[in-house]
Amino acid sequence: MKNIEKRIGELVDKSLTNTKPYFVSDTSPHSNLKGYCIKAIEDTVISAFKPLPQGNSIVGETILAGDVWYIPCTSITLTSGACFIYQH
């Protein structure tokens, strides 16, 4: 039973509940974030992002409206669009 409760707690931590969403809708740099998830509310293009994931860069990529990316985010700058950065 404790394992189930622990797993439920882990899933809630990864969900979008009980968070401190940070809204971005401009092209200014936003830093000092403790984000774990990005949700685009309109098609959103990234011009700068940290920490960069392994592999190819996501700079210049479009997050489609409604998409949710579970990815650490400490800073972001947009070319266009609007998104929420979910933080604990």
VEXBA-332172 format. One record per residue (C-alpha): residue number from 0; x negated, y negated, z negated. Coordinates in steps of 0.05 Angstrom, whole numbers, plus 5000, padded with zeros to 4 digits. Each point is the difference from the previous one (the first is absolute). Example, Ala and Ser with C-alpha at 12.3 -4.5 7.8 and 13.67 -1.06 7.14 Angstrom:
   seq      X      Y      Z
     0   4754   5090   4844
     1   4973   4931   5013
//
This chain:
   seq      X      Y      Z
     0   5000   5000   5000
     1   4943   4952   4985
     2   4971   5012   5069
     3   5066   4981   5031
     4   5004   4937   4958
     5   4928   4982   5018
     6   5015   5011   5075
     7   5063   4957   4996
     8   4958   4945   4967
     9   4948   5004   5056
    10   5055   4995   5053
    11   5031   4940   4965
    12   4931   4966   4998
    13   4996   5009   5076
    14   5071   4977   5012
    15   5022   4928   5012
    16   5036   4996   4933
    17   4974   4961   4940
    18   4951   4961   5042
    19   4977   4929   5008
    20   5011   4987   5074
    21   4959   4944   5031
    22   5031   4968   5061
    23   4956   4978   5059
    24   5029   4962   5059
    25   4945   4952   5021
    26   4931   5004   5031
    27   4961   4979   4938
    28   4954   5050   4965
    29   5030   5034   4939
    30   4951   5032   4952
    31   4993   5027   4929
    32   5056   5049   5015
    33   5009   5068   4967
    34   5044   5028   5054
    35   5012   5073   5015
    36   5053   4992   5054
    37   5019   4953   5057
    38   5072   4994   5025
    39   5011   4959   5063
    40   5066   4963   5003
    41   4987   4979   5071
    42   4948   5022   5051
    43   4935   4979   4966
    44   4930   4994   5028
    45   4939   5004   4954
    46   4941   4954   5014
    47   4959   5017   4937
    48   5006   5055   4949
    49   4962   5028   4940
    50   4981   5053   4983
    51   4993   5025   5071
    52   5020   5073   5006
    53   4952   5053   5026
    54   5000   5010   5075
    55   5022   4946   5049
    56   5019   4930   4977
    57   5072   4981   4988
    58   4985   4927   5017
    59   5043   4981   5059
    60   5050   5056   4987
    61   5074   4989   4995
    62   5042   5025   4943
    63   5070   5008   5029
    64   5059   4970   4963
    65   5023   5048   4946
    66   4936   5040   4999
    67   4967   5016   4933
    68   4925   5014   4997
    69   4974   5030   4936
    70   4930   4970   5001
    71   4959   4962   4949
    72   5000   4925   5013
    73   4958   4949   4963
    74   5004   4945   5053
    75   5038   4988   5064
    76   5008   4947   5054
    77   5054   5004   5052
    78   5000   4977   5072
    79   5076   5002   5000
    80   5058   5031   4965
    81   5019   5010   4928
    82   4990   5055   4949
    83   5003   5019   4927
    84   4938   5025   4965
    85   5023   5046   4943
    86   4957   4996   4937
    87   5003   5032   4931
//
